[in-house]
Amino acid sequence: MIAMASLDFLNATTTALDWLGTAAFAISGAIVGVRKRFDLFGVLFLSFVVAVAGGVMRDVLIGAVPPAALSHIHYFVIAMISGLITFFRYGRVAHYQRSILLVDTLGLALFSVVGTQKAIDYGIHPVMAALLGMLTGIGGGMVRDVLSGEIPFVLRADLYALAALAAGGVVAGGNRFGMPTLWTMLAGAALCVFLRWMAIDRGWRAPLPPPSA
């Protein structure tokens, strides 16, 4: 009974954060679209792509087709609502950007650990599963930056990709040593949130190449 209750709690929490993370990623895409002066269609397209790209890439690579983001309508609905709100209420949305950044961090953490676990469930080697978990978390942001003509943010600042990889690594390592899935996912997500927030609040970042002589 306790194990079943824990599983139900994990599923409910995962679903709630999955939806929040989808909305946060969709808003981040829409914000870039508005700043780049895209029209309404362009903003909504970017919003949807950012929200689902990472999960779609992971599902295609592991053979989980059709991808969940394309077979369930709620991802599309969340992305469209988030994009429309951002387009017509951009000033207010931008005002709460720090709060959105926190939700985005939670979404990154969740997508990374869930993506890793899903890859493991499909028989992927734990090391590659961690990389696929990272891809799930950062894929949307990379596509967003490429489509908007920017160097991908996730590769150049704020421990974004590294935090996602660390989360996936905890899940993969826990699976390798037979640890309970629930606790490894929570630990991985917590580590991702910690690293991201230290990067945002304290300026932590990966080493940069030395300046050229």
Secondary structure as UniProt FT lines:
FT   HELIX           2..35
FT   TURN            36..37
FT   HELIX           40..62
FT   HELIX           68..71
FT   HELIX           73..88
FT   HELIX           90..95
FT   HELIX           97..121
FT   TURN            122..123
FT   HELIX           126..147
FT   TURN            148..149
FT   HELIX           153..155
FT   TURN            158..159
FT   HELIX           160..176
FT   TURN            177..178
FT   HELIX           181..202
//
